[in-house]
């Protein structure tokens, strides 16, 4: 059975790509918007949609909550599934506007995660992205890239299993979690997305060893 050294994986990725300084956003609520919009689309489309919303002054909970859904649909059309996403953005904005963004975030990590999961259209990855990147609380984000890469390294777990593994083996550190997740995304786009499997940096004796 192979054991993967997750700390060594991180060091390998960091040496290759450097610090990513992700998530790119001006405010915590912009992170929330991005986390909803990025579902099943490219980040370039998300950036365009956020620019559209910013032009109309809709990057605050109060203004987005009061906006007509039809207008939001038009502004986020480039992200695909725009009707669903527009409705979800409007609903999540109402949630933040009603409670106040500081009050939403000023709760324990697991309570915040449960609160986000209670909102329509928010699944594990989206909730954890909001918890980590918007609220700066320690929850490791597991995305399709992470699942794929870990599978290639012999670790086949579901979302909860992978998250538990990362959180057990790594120090509880928000900045580390952010950087690691961003590095995985960059690695996957550079290698996995271009099918450069034979050049994979992670399949080596320094990272995997027989347990």
C-alpha positions as CSV (number, residue, x, y, z in Angstrom):
1,X,0.0,0.0,0.0
2,X,1.4,3.4,-1.0
3,X,1.5,6.3,1.5
4,X,1.6,9.8,0.0
5,X,3.5,12.5,1.9
6,X,1.1,15.5,1.5
7,X,3.7,17.9,3.0
8,X,6.2,16.8,0.3
9,X,3.6,17.2,-2.4
10,X,3.0,20.8,-1.2
11,X,6.8,21.5,-1.2
12,X,7.2,20.1,-4.7
13,X,4.3,22.2,-6.0
14,X,5.5,25.3,-4.3
15,X,9.0,24.9,-5.7
16,X,7.6,24.5,-9.2
17,X,5.0,27.2,-9.3
18,X,5.7,29.6,-6.4
19,X,3.1,31.4,-4.3
20,X,-0.2,31.8,-6.0
21,X,-1.8,34.3,-3.5
22,X,-5.3,33.1,-4.3
23,X,-8.3,33.9,-4.1
24,X,-8.2,37.0,-6.3
25,X,-10.9,39.3,-4.9
26,X,-11.3,42.8,-3.4
27,X,-13.7,41.9,-0.7
28,X,-14.9,38.8,1.2
29,X,-18.3,39.1,-0.5
30,X,-16.7,39.1,-3.9
31,X,-15.2,35.7,-2.9
32,X,-18.7,34.5,-2.1
33,X,-19.9,35.6,-5.5
34,X,-17.0,34.0,-7.2
35,X,-17.5,30.7,-5.4
36,X,-21.0,30.5,-6.7
37,X,-20.1,31.6,-10.3
38,X,-17.1,29.3,-10.7
39,X,-19.3,26.2,-10.6
40,X,-18.9,24.3,-13.9
41,X,-17.1,27.1,-15.8
42,X,-13.7,28.6,-16.4
43,X,-12.3,31.3,-14.1
44,X,-12.0,33.7,-17.0
45,X,-15.8,33.6,-17.3
46,X,-16.1,34.3,-13.6
47,X,-13.8,37.3,-13.9
48,X,-16.0,38.7,-16.7
49,X,-19.2,38.2,-14.8
50,X,-17.7,39.9,-11.7
51,X,-16.6,42.8,-13.8
52,X,-20.2,43.1,-15.1
53,X,-21.6,43.0,-11.6
54,X,-19.1,45.6,-10.4
55,X,-20.0,47.9,-13.3
56,X,-23.6,47.9,-12.0
57,X,-22.6,48.2,-8.3
58,X,-23.8,44.7,-7.4
59,X,-20.8,43.4,-5.5
60,X,-22.4,44.2,-2.1
61,X,-25.0,42.0,-0.4
62,X,-27.6,44.8,-0.1
63,X,-27.5,45.9,-3.7
64,X,-27.3,42.4,-5.1
65,X,-30.2,41.3,-2.9
66,X,-32.4,44.1,-4.2
67,X,-31.4,43.6,-7.9
68,X,-33.8,42.1,-10.4
69,X,-33.0,38.5,-11.1
70,X,-33.3,39.2,-14.8
71,X,-30.6,41.8,-14.6
72,X,-28.3,39.4,-12.7
73,X,-29.0,36.7,-15.3
74,X,-27.8,39.1,-18.1
75,X,-24.7,40.0,-16.2
76,X,-23.6,36.5,-15.4
77,X,-24.7,34.9,-18.7
78,X,-21.1,34.2,-19.6
79,X,-20.7,31.7,-16.8
80,X,-23.2,29.2,-18.0
81,X,-26.2,27.9,-16.0
82,X,-26.9,31.6,-15.6
83,X,-30.5,31.3,-14.5
84,X,-29.6,29.0,-11.6
85,X,-26.6,31.1,-10.7
86,X,-28.4,34.4,-10.8
87,X,-31.1,33.0,-8.5
88,X,-28.5,31.6,-6.1
89,X,-26.6,34.9,-6.0
90,X,-29.8,36.8,-5.3
91,X,-30.7,34.4,-2.5
92,X,-27.3,34.3,-0.9
93,X,-27.1,38.1,-1.1
94,X,-30.3,38.3,0.8
95,X,-28.9,36.0,3.5
96,X,-25.8,38.1,4.0
97,X,-27.8,41.4,3.8
98,X,-30.3,40.2,6.4
99,X,-27.7,38.9,8.9
100,X,-24.8,41.1,8.1
101,X,-21.6,39.7,6.6
102,X,-19.6,40.1,9.8
103,X,-22.3,38.3,11.8
104,X,-22.4,35.5,9.2
105,X,-18.7,35.0,9.4
106,X,-18.3,35.6,13.2
107,X,-19.2,32.0,14.2
108,X,-17.2,28.8,14.6
109,X,-15.9,27.2,11.5
110,X,-18.2,24.2,11.4
111,X,-21.3,26.3,12.2
112,X,-20.4,28.6,9.3
113,X,-20.0,25.7,7.0
114,X,-23.4,24.3,8.0
115,X,-24.9,27.7,7.5
116,X,-23.5,27.9,3.9
117,X,-24.6,24.3,3.1
118,X,-28.1,25.2,4.1
119,X,-28.3,27.7,1.2
120,X,-29.7,26.6,-2.1
121,X,-27.0,25.6,-4.6
122,X,-24.2,25.5,-2.1
123,X,-22.4,22.2,-1.9
124,X,-19.3,21.1,-0.1
125,X,-16.7,22.7,-2.3
126,X,-18.5,26.0,-2.6
127,X,-19.2,26.1,1.2
128,X,-15.6,25.3,2.0
129,X,-14.3,27.9,-0.5
130,X,-16.4,30.5,1.3
131,X,-15.2,29.4,4.7
132,X,-11.6,29.4,3.7
133,X,-11.2,32.3,1.3
134,X,-13.9,34.7,2.4
135,X,-14.1,34.0,6.2
136,X,-10.4,33.0,6.6
137,X,-11.3,29.9,8.6
138,X,-9.5,26.6,8.3
139,X,-11.3,24.2,6.0
140,X,-9.4,22.5,3.2
141,X,-11.2,22.7,-0.1
142,X,-11.4,19.5,-2.1
143,X,-12.2,20.0,-5.8
144,X,-12.2,17.8,-8.9
145,X,-8.5,18.5,-9.5
146,X,-7.6,17.3,-6.0
147,X,-9.7,14.2,-6.3
148,X,-8.1,13.3,-9.6
149,X,-4.5,14.0,-8.5
150,X,-4.9,12.0,-5.3
151,X,-6.4,9.2,-7.3
152,X,-3.3,9.1,-9.5
153,X,-1.3,8.8,-6.3
154,X,-3.3,5.9,-5.1
155,X,-5.7,7.7,-2.7
156,X,-9.3,7.0,-3.7
157,X,-11.5,8.7,-1.1
158,X,-14.7,10.7,-1.3
159,X,-14.9,14.4,-0.5
160,X,-15.1,14.0,3.3
161,X,-12.3,11.4,3.3
162,X,-9.9,13.5,1.4
163,X,-10.6,16.6,3.4
164,X,-10.1,14.7,6.6
165,X,-6.8,13.3,5.3
166,X,-5.4,16.8,4.4
167,X,-6.6,18.3,7.7
168,X,-5.1,15.5,9.7
169,X,-1.7,15.6,8.0
170,X,-1.2,19.3,7.6
171,X,-0.9,22.0,10.3
172,X,-4.1,23.9,10.9
173,X,-3.2,27.0,9.0
174,X,-5.5,29.1,6.8
175,X,-2.7,30.5,4.6
176,X,-1.3,27.0,4.0
177,X,-4.7,25.6,3.1
178,X,-5.2,28.5,0.6
179,X,-1.8,28.1,-1.0
180,X,-2.0,24.3,-1.2
181,X,-5.4,24.4,-2.9
182,X,-4.3,27.1,-5.4
183,X,-1.1,25.1,-6.2
184,X,-3.2,22.0,-6.9
185,X,-5.3,23.9,-9.3
186,X,-2.3,25.4,-11.1
187,X,-0.6,22.0,-11.3
188,X,-3.7,20.3,-12.7
189,X,-4.2,23.0,-15.4
190,X,-0.5,22.8,-16.3
191,X,-0.1,19.0,-16.3
192,X,-3.4,17.1,-16.0
193,X,-5.3,19.3,-18.3
194,X,-2.7,19.0,-21.0
195,X,-2.3,15.2,-20.4
196,X,1.4,15.6,-19.5
197,X,1.2,12.5,-17.3
198,X,4.6,11.2,-18.2
199,X,6.1,14.4,-16.9
200,X,4.2,14.3,-13.6
201,X,6.2,15.8,-10.7
202,X,4.3,14.0,-8.1
203,X,4.8,10.4,-9.0
204,X,8.3,9.9,-7.5
205,X,9.9,8.0,-4.7
206,X,10.3,11.2,-2.7
207,X,6.6,11.6,-2.5
208,X,5.3,8.0,-2.4
209,X,6.8,5.2,-0.5
210,X,5.7,1.7,0.3
211,X,3.9,1.6,3.7
